[in-house]
């Protein structure tokens, strides 16, 4: 039976009552906890007092599940649902930490975990994710593949409007903290369009500088572009920009005129009011009649 | 047996080779290109649904509507986002358990969506394009497969016009290499769903692909 060490530092006897060969525990843990926003962060430092690599298990004793550190969404090697298993180097230290969704442990820090020395590290590093406890080595390879290769991310939506039709999805490309339900500022241009316009403007500016340019001016442009090869396609690019911009301009004009001519607000508010009436039978009849007259009246 | 068809670059012909091998082996082809479905699909649950937990793997396998059993991929970005690539492991095993051999059409690239099928597969086939500069891409795929423990059974040098440096490919990649010439019938395999291994078995293309299928069968018996 391996001795299981309570987190109390400096306890010289083990649970089976046998006297220790050394005066201290082979692994001395220091545990600290910090609670914020309903989550407790647990920090464990394990200090080895013997010159042999030791395999240890750190088990969570708080009344909640372990939220381990993750890489690419999969737990870092050595972590499982109950805690961590890893190697403390001989005469060295190992630090691990995790989170637990309890608001406060309400007990001394040292009781947040239990530390158990499992024996000497047997050369198979448990932190490498190699098969342990009969796990299928394939699923470890899968999680290792995800961790080391990184998850492939499908591209973010190009058009902002489509975000509103999806339920709240976390994307890490959300600009300026705007939520999916807010509209952009009235004259804000979506980022992809801004990017395209800026690129076109850069090309057009370069072409302007080269139009009827003096030798000095032409040299300046040549220096900034790293050689004449970069300028060979410039005329064609700018011509393409011109026709694309004209197409977009006329389409944008049309859409702006159509947008100005709309006035959906009255009907929409009547429809929402009518929808409320269906679910809330205590609503006054004047709401229902207002919806009826608005729907049957104008337009 | 689960065989992954991989090849690093897009457009080398992984999907075509997957359908051909699936036909030669009477295997189920799984289109694991989560971001960009390669093989035809129709109404019904697809791999996006399976990987998001909305359908069981067996429900998404289409039988009888083509020359091979097919588990197609979804085509929406929303579906790709909701799909958990880690679930591909149990999905492929469930399909293998229910239907037998599986051929996985892998996506291009080196991210987890390309790596996970290799991690799950018992073996792999690398598809390469014939130019000597494409050898580097094949080598990268080979290295990834080795890291993830998928033994290389064969290399398919696809769409060859002139005679490619077959020995060089075989030596560098460490597996037998076959040449599939640029044959318009093979080019139509996916869209017409008529694999040449069945419709034109005496062509050089069909014989090359059958050689690879034989290598897969031998690996199974070991």
Interface residues (C-beta under 8 A of the other chain):
Chain A: X72 X74 X138 X139 X141 X142 X143 X144 X145 X146 X148 X149 X150 X151 X152 X153 X154 X155 X157 X166 X169
Chain B: X34 X35 X77 X78 X80 X81 X85 X86 X88 X89 X107 X109 X110 X111 X112 X113 X114 X115 X116 X118 X119 X120 X148 X149
